């Protein structure tokens, strides 16, 4: 594997006059920047439609794309909208923060206008898309239509038990009742995937790979759990027996209670993991490289009793192990995977990672909490890993450095002085970037906020908190010639430029 570098930048954080980043003009401009800066990887967060809390890790579907990312100017160029129509809606007044309430109120109204216009034209490509994606889109579109009819309640709260439990007669009845609404939700996916193909072709044409993120768990409030209850560890009333999370760690004293339903791994194994194989194959069509979030759960996963107030009480259970990945290679061939192996790890997790051959992750912000045996310190890396200054769950480098404990900062200063010559007055974020680039890790990926030298105000997520997350946006004029040249020169210095 060649030594390469890349940038972690959520699509929704791109500049946009419409309140949230999309896969349109600004996404292409960002790809242009990456090319000029000598970057080979654009890492993004999950791209599914987000539910309550706006987290990309809690989506209504593992297959669907986020309607927020559909580019409105592209719809104008297709003759489905006018600029005047778009500008008549409120998109918020803060260029550096997403107002999800405003976006939700305006975005779907505009998209319905575009859909009404679309229905007047040729439907051949749309009909073909529906046929090719029938396996997942029928359930997803019906789910969204029925969900809306019940005031957007999660499916376990739907008043009509027959549709909640997917009685066949109820499925047919609701499908007839909401035929037009169902087609609207299918059209959103047609438009997303059409724009995505153009976006990905442009990025790949610059010699840049898209590294996409696939959450290991799916939301309870999703078409996936509603349509495939046998895949999950649910009771007879289709409530979770236990839910996902992780025990107390460096992120939270009470652990992280994610609330996602856990998998019925016995059932999945008996079916050759078919549900999972379809999901991974779909991710491989979207991305060039797939990061599997919470990889450790394939070895052992943390099960928290449903209804628990926090994640303190839970127990570790065995996942499918290497059998899963052996089956995956047999059915899907070799797929480029990055394994998110952070958190409390047992020796067996490292053994699974080694056996799978996938690169794991190293985070520089975790490197200085103890002595020189810390696995996150660059001198302890192997080549087969991805080094980050920080991830979407971390503070920015500048925010972390400002708030670090005195002993941790002292360790950092000493180590970084030895490793990259950091001294008083240096820009700490650039020295962290240099340390990542200089390391032996084959991949070095930097948060865009760290490239820009932003502080805690630009942090995108604080684990175990609800509200105020996933909202950071980059200013339109943030990327400068100086930043571009500095990244390129570091890539060149540390042999991370691809031919």
VOGU-3710 file (C-alpha; in Angstrom, 3 decimals, decimal comma):
1> xxxxxxxxxx> 0,000/0,000/0,000  1,296/3,442/-0,917  1,776/6,146/1,692  -1,070/8,627/1,229  -2,761/11,476/3,041  -6,319/12,693/3,178  -8,855/14,948/4,855  -11,862/14,167/7,052  -14,612/16,555/5,974  -18,357/15,836/6,296
11> xxxxxxxxxx> -20,338/16,747/3,194  -22,906/18,558/5,319  -20,127/20,832/6,648  -19,322/22,236/3,203  -20,259/25,856/2,448  -23,697/26,378/0,914  -26,210/29,218/0,520  -28,928/26,763/1,584  -27,927/26,065/5,167  -26,159/22,723/4,762
21> xxxxxxxxxx> -23,475/21,217/2,538  -24,496/19,201/-0,529  -22,921/17,113/-3,301  -22,967/20,023/-5,730  -20,610/22,828/-6,742  -18,912/23,302/-3,369  -18,206/19,557/-3,096  -16,408/19,729/-6,436  -14,467/22,776/-5,297  -13,385/20,850/-2,214
31> xxxxxxxxxx> -12,194/17,984/-4,415  -10,211/20,551/-6,433  -8,590/21,744/-3,204  -7,702/18,193/-2,194  -6,067/17,592/-5,559  -3,992/20,781/-5,359  -3,022/19,941/-1,758  -1,649/16,535/-2,752  -4,388/14,587/-1,005  -5,562/11,139/-2,120
41> xxxxxxxxxx> -8,417/10,465/0,338  -11,616/12,349/1,152  -13,120/10,800/4,280  -16,760/11,596/4,978  -19,288/10,696/7,657  -22,268/8,386/6,972  -24,567/9,700/4,230  -27,906/8,170/5,281  -31,042/10,200/6,133  -30,749/11,391/9,717
51> xxxxxxxxxx> -33,381/10,981/12,403  -33,970/12,642/15,772  -30,778/14,257/17,067  -29,403/14,730/13,523  -26,653/12,149/14,037  -25,397/10,486/10,853  -24,968/7,364/12,996  -28,733/7,158/13,597  -30,349/6,819/10,187  -33,771/5,842/8,879
61> xxxxxxxxxx> -32,086/3,482/6,402  -28,776/1,734/5,743  -29,329/2,081/1,988  -30,968/5,465/1,455  -29,077/8,714/0,898  -29,673/11,886/2,884  -32,134/14,232/1,110  -30,307/17,152/2,755  -27,323/16,396/0,517  -29,286/16,681/-2,739
71> xxxxxxxxxx> -27,974/19,792/-4,452  -30,714/22,337/-5,136  -28,771/24,218/-7,814  -28,498/20,956/-9,740  -32,292/20,684/-9,591  -32,439/24,193/-11,054  -30,170/23,108/-13,915  -32,511/20,155/-14,516  -35,456/22,531/-14,840  -37,163/21,226/-11,702
81> xxxxxxxxxx> -36,800/24,386/-9,612  -36,137/28,092/-10,053  -33,731/30,204/-8,056  -36,665/32,369/-7,040  -38,462/29,375/-5,534  -35,404/28,349/-3,517  -34,706/31,853/-2,247  -38,279/32,253/-1,038  -37,492/29,862/1,834  -35,550/30,447/5,053
91> xxxxxxxxxx> -32,182/28,665/5,143  -30,829/30,145/8,356  -28,545/33,106/8,991  -25,346/31,484/10,299  -22,788/30,443/7,685  -20,813/28,476/10,286  -23,584/26,390/11,834  -26,352/24,141/10,528  -29,806/24,962/11,913  -31,481/21,581/11,475
101> xxxxxxxxxx> -34,900/22,876/12,486  -34,832/25,489/9,739  -33,425/22,997/7,222  -36,121/20,434/7,972  -38,901/23,021/7,600  -37,634/24,320/4,252  -35,812/21,465/2,532  -38,706/19,038/2,033  -41,071/21,781/0,871  -38,607/22,722/-1,852
111> xxxxxxxxxx> -38,002/19,091/-2,797  -41,763/18,534/-3,121  -41,924/21,448/-5,550  -39,160/19,816/-7,596  -40,932/16,454/-7,497  -44,193/17,981/-8,731  -42,309/19,397/-11,715  -40,474/16,113/-12,276  -43,774/14,210/-12,581  -44,576/16,250/-15,695
121> xxxxxxxxxx> -41,576/14,806/-17,557  -40,066/11,506/-18,700  -40,217/8,742/-16,058  -38,165/6,049/-17,803  -34,940/6,491/-15,826  -36,900/6,782/-12,578  -38,860/3,596/-13,277  -35,636/1,762/-14,080  -34,094/2,959/-10,808  -37,101/1,709/-8,848
131> xxxxxxxxxx> -36,870/-1,727/-10,437  -33,128/-2,048/-9,823  -33,427/-1,008/-6,162  -36,760/-2,650/-5,342  -35,205/-4,914/-2,710  -34,719/-2,018/-0,286  -36,494/1,042/-1,654  -40,029/-0,378/-1,395  -39,687/-0,894/2,354  -37,897/2,408/2,896
141> xxxxxxxxxx> -40,376/4,558/0,953  -43,383/2,856/2,548  -41,788/3,270/5,962  -41,275/7,006/5,479  -44,792/7,526/4,140  -46,415/5,607/6,994  -44,136/7,247/9,554  -45,207/10,698/8,339  -48,870/9,699/8,586  -48,344/8,833/12,260
151> xxxxxxxxxx> -46,814/12,209/13,076  -43,226/11,019/12,458  -43,349/8,621/15,393  -40,864/5,750/15,461  -42,454/2,515/14,221  -42,751/0,828/17,665  -45,141/3,685/18,558  -47,449/3,402/15,536  -51,049/3,103/16,688  -52,038/0,598/13,993
161> xxxxxxxxxx> -50,590/-2,745/15,121  -51,220/-4,359/11,748  -48,787/-2,106/9,909  -46,427/-1,925/12,879  -46,084/-5,724/12,753  -46,139/-5,767/8,930  -49,291/-7,756/8,361  -49,411/-8,484/4,613  -52,910/-7,051/4,165  -51,834/-3,886/5,998
171> xxxxxxxxxx> -48,749/-3,571/3,790  -50,946/-3,731/0,687  -53,538/-1,346/2,139  -51,031/1,334/3,126  -49,162/0,935/-0,154  -52,358/1,739/-2,066  -53,321/4,547/0,314  -49,983/6,374/0,103  -48,978/5,527/-3,475  -48,152/9,148/-4,386
181> xxxxxxxxxx> -46,274/9,822/-1,141  -44,310/6,598/-1,519  -43,220/7,639/-4,995  -41,984/10,982/-3,609  -39,646/9,180/-1,198  -38,441/6,933/-4,005  -37,792/9,952/-6,218  -35,620/11,535/-3,510  -33,401/8,453/-3,669  -33,376/8,502/-7,465
191> xxxxxxxxxx> -32,160/12,094/-7,363  -29,626/11,469/-4,582  -28,045/8,493/-6,335  -27,983/10,250/-9,701  -26,193/13,241/-8,172  -23,934/10,937/-6,121  -22,712/9,124/-9,233  -21,760/12,458/-10,819  -20,102/13,633/-7,602  -18,110/10,434/-7,124
201> xxxxxxxxxx> -17,015/10,403/-10,783  -15,705/13,948/-10,385  -13,813/13,145/-7,172  -12,361/9,922/-8,598  -11,420/11,808/-11,756  -9,120/13,925/-9,587  -7,349/10,771/-8,409  -9,066/10,949/-5,007  -10,779/8,048/-3,226  -13,879/8,528/-1,090
211> xxxxxxxxxx> -13,549/6,884/2,316  -17,093/6,418/3,580  -18,274/5,571/7,055  -20,608/2,656/7,779  -22,044/2,521/11,314  -22,021/-1,032/12,617  -25,458/-0,587/14,165  -28,703/0,679/12,675  -31,345/2,807/14,365  -34,369/1,264/16,028
221> xxxxxxxxxx> -36,339/3,981/14,253  -35,474/2,713/10,785  -36,887/0,848/7,838  -34,239/-1,827/8,471  -35,494/-2,930/11,897  -39,132/-2,580/10,868  -38,718/-4,655/7,711  -36,183/-7,195/9,058  -37,028/-7,862/12,732  -35,526/-11,360/12,533
231> xxxxxxxxxx> -32,074/-9,813/11,994  -32,162/-8,135/15,410  -32,273/-9,236/19,046  -35,905/-8,317/19,721  -38,544/-9,864/21,984  -41,981/-11,144/20,910  -43,349/-7,593/20,961  -40,400/-6,493/18,782  -38,810/-4,464/21,528  -35,023/-4,717/22,023
241> xxxxxxxxxx> -33,866/-7,175/24,653  -30,562/-5,316/24,960  -29,177/-2,281/23,161  -25,795/-1,114/21,954  -23,274/1,147/23,630  -19,914/0,977/25,333  -18,804/0,984/28,978  -17,263/3,980/30,765  -14,133/5,190/28,958  -12,157/8,337/28,148
251> xxxxxxxxxx> -15,240/9,858/26,490  -17,758/9,343/29,317  -17,732/8,274/32,984  -21,135/6,596/32,544  -20,306/5,017/29,203  -22,123/5,617/25,953  -25,730/4,468/25,624  -26,429/4,461/21,896  -29,737/2,628/22,124  -29,429/0,761/18,810
261> xxxxxxxxxx> -30,848/-2,766/18,648  -28,237/-5,521/18,716  -27,983/-8,273/16,120  -29,254/-11,837/16,259  -25,913/-13,257/15,195  -27,101/-16,865/15,357  -29,795/-16,122/12,795  -27,434/-14,103/10,643  -24,852/-16,882/10,581  -27,497/-19,425/9,585
271> xxxxxxxxxx> -28,342/-17,272/6,548  -24,721/-16,753/5,496  -24,930/-13,178/6,820  -26,994/-12,301/3,728  -28,488/-9,137/5,235  -25,018/-7,871/6,122  -23,567/-8,868/2,748  -26,179/-6,749/0,997  -25,366/-3,822/3,241  -21,612/-4,023/2,647
281> xxxxxxxxxx> -22,089/-4,451/-1,096  -24,221/-1,286/-1,123  -21,548/0,648/0,787  -18,926/-0,570/-1,684  -20,985/0,911/-4,534  -21,102/4,282/-2,774  -17,508/4,473/-1,539  -14,030/3,486/-2,663  -13,019/2,561/0,896  -15,424/1,728/3,732
291> xxxxxxxxxx> -14,672/2,468/7,371  -16,554/0,032/9,602  -17,485/1,905/12,739  -17,048/0,006/16,040  -15,224/-2,899/14,399  -14,533/-4,414/17,796  -18,183/-5,571/18,031  -17,459/-8,281/15,462  -15,281/-9,810/18,189  -17,122/-8,814/21,364
301> xxxxxxxxxx> -19,965/-6,349/21,811  -21,381/-4,596/24,851  -25,030/-5,425/25,615  -26,965/-3,011/27,832  -30,409/-4,051/29,131  -33,181/-2,188/27,291  -34,476/0,656/29,440  -31,220/1,244/31,347  -30,512/4,901/32,177  -26,833/4,691/31,225
311> xxxxxxxxxx> -24,183/2,261/30,026  -22,608/1,400/33,360  -24,501/-1,887/33,619  -23,906/-4,181/30,659  -22,048/-7,318/29,659  -19,716/-8,361/26,878  -20,962/-10,967/24,428  -19,233/-12,727/21,561  -19,685/-11,532/18,006  -19,248/-13,608/14,828
321> xxxxxxxxxx> -15,458/-13,193/14,706  -13,345/-13,990/11,657  -16,075/-16,236/10,216  -17,960/-13,104/9,163  -15,038/-11,736/7,158  -14,207/-15,108/5,636  -17,775/-15,315/4,342  -17,590/-11,706/3,157  -14,443/-12,354/1,108  -15,972/-15,511/-0,320
331> xxxxxxxxxx> -19,190/-13,743/-1,391  -18,003/-10,217/-2,212  -14,285/-10,550/-2,946  -11,713/-8,117/-1,591  -13,229/-4,830/-0,414  -11,100/-1,991/0,930  -11,931/-1,676/4,629  -10,695/0,516/7,473  -11,466/-0,896/10,920  -12,400/1,547/13,681
341> xxxxxxxxxx> -10,742/-0,227/16,596  -10,966/2,452/19,287  -12,306/2,072/22,821  -11,745/-0,672/25,389  -10,089/-3,503/23,489  -9,425/-7,081/24,515  -6,496/-9,075/23,125  -9,010/-10,984/21,013  -10,016/-7,765/19,201  -6,413/-7,166/18,165
351> xxxxxxxxxx> -6,163/-10,790/17,083  -9,257/-10,381/14,897  -7,855/-7,192/13,396  -4,549/-8,898/12,626  -6,293/-11,924/11,137  -8,558/-9,777/8,971  -5,595/-7,773/7,668  -7,523/-4,492/7,776  -5,802/-1,283/8,921  -6,850/-0,014/12,338
361> xxxxxxxxxx> -6,901/3,560/13,636  -4,501/5,711/15,663  -5,491/9,061/17,172  -2,777/11,530/18,148  -4,958/13,239/20,748  -4,943/9,961/22,707  -1,160/9,614/22,581  -0,060/11,593/25,622  -2,280/10,277/28,412  0,402/7,939/29,776
371> xxxxxxxxxx> 3,975/6,762/29,131  5,897/5,923/25,962  4,259/2,488/25,676  1,020/4,214/24,592  -0,051/2,633/21,287  -1,175/5,988/19,908  2,348/7,454/19,983  3,817/7,460/16,447  6,898/5,417/17,319  4,594/2,511/18,223
381> xxxxxxxxxx> 2,708/2,415/14,896  2,910/-0,233/12,234  2,530/0,670/8,562  -0,898/-0,960/8,310  -2,888/1,711/10,114  -4,616/5,066/9,654  -3,417/7,949/11,814  -5,692/10,874/12,664  -5,031/14,059/14,581  -8,559/13,526/15,908
391> xxxxxxxxxx> -11,855/12,060/14,746  -15,419/13,387/14,649  -15,770/12,343/18,314  -12,749/14,383/19,426  -12,214/18,036/20,134  -10,126/19,836/17,555  -6,355/19,742/18,122  -6,314/23,393/19,202  -9,259/22,830/21,541  -7,673/19,693/22,974
401> xxxxxxxxxx> -4,285/21,358/23,501  -5,815/24,360/25,236  -7,751/22,163/27,683  -5,202/19,364/28,209  -4,057/18,616/31,750  -0,678/20,122/32,650  1,155/16,759/32,791  -0,428/15,666/29,493  0,570/18,892/27,767  4,092/18,572/29,160
411> xxxxxxxxxx> 4,359/15,043/27,770  3,012/16,276/24,442  5,489/19,166/24,251  8,465/16,956/25,023  7,496/14,180/22,631  6,582/16,526/19,780  9,815/18,470/20,283  11,756/15,253/19,760  9,591/13,920/16,927  8,889/17,013/14,792
421> xxxxxxxxxx> 10,882/19,772/16,480  7,874/21,523/18,037  8,851/24,546/20,104  7,137/27,392/21,914  5,281/29,625/19,452  4,748/26,968/16,783  1,270/26,367/15,398  0,339/23,244/17,328  -2,180/22,030/14,750  0,439/22,037/11,980
431> xxxxxxxxxx> 2,932/20,178/14,151  0,291/17,504/14,810  -0,335/17,256/11,075  3,393/16,929/10,484  3,639/14,194/13,133  0,857/12,249/11,427  2,491/12,645/8,020  5,940/11,712/9,323  4,709/8,518/11,004  5,021/5,122/9,318
441> xxxxxxxxxx> 1,221/4,835/9,009  0,230/4,243/5,396  -2,788/6,512/5,768  -2,652/9,949/7,424  -6,049/11,667/7,596  -6,602/15,088/9,133  -9,835/16,723/10,268  -10,518/19,840/8,198  -10,981/21,828/11,411  -7,401/20,955/12,385
451> xxxxxxxxxx> -6,073/22,073/9,012  -7,856/25,387/9,575  -6,521/25,653/13,147  -9,982/26,036/14,677  -10,773/25,662/18,369  -13,456/23,889/20,363  -16,150/26,007/18,716  -15,638/23,860/15,597  -15,966/20,500/17,354  -18,575/18,475/15,485
461> xxxxxxxxxx> -19,643/15,961/18,147  -19,438/15,355/21,885  -20,285/11,670/22,543  -23,154/10,904/24,932  -24,725/14,332/24,427  -27,846/15,280/22,498  -28,291/18,610/20,772  -25,773/21,011/19,293  -23,794/18,283/17,527  -23,110/17,709/13,808
471> xxxxxxxxxx> -23,650/21,411/13,149  -20,215/22,819/12,223  -19,889/24,415/8,781  -16,786/25,663/7,002  -16,731/29,293/5,844  -16,676/29,724/2,090  -13,362/31,594/2,143  -11,674/29,309/4,713  -9,386/27,430/2,307  -6,467/29,637/1,280
481> xxxxxxxxxx> -3,550/29,262/-1,096  -1,193/29,115/1,886  -3,103/26,202/3,470  -3,150/24,338/0,168  0,586/24,775/-0,363  1,471/23,794/3,209  -0,467/20,538/2,916  1,073/19,778/-0,468  4,592/20,437/0,797  4,097/18,193/3,836
491> xxxxxxxxx> 2,738/15,440/1,590  5,780/15,805/-0,635  8,262/15,936/2,249  6,927/12,758/3,824  6,395/10,813/0,571  2,606/10,868/0,611  2,110/12,076/-2,955  0,750/9,461/-5,333  2,081/9,442/-8,882
//
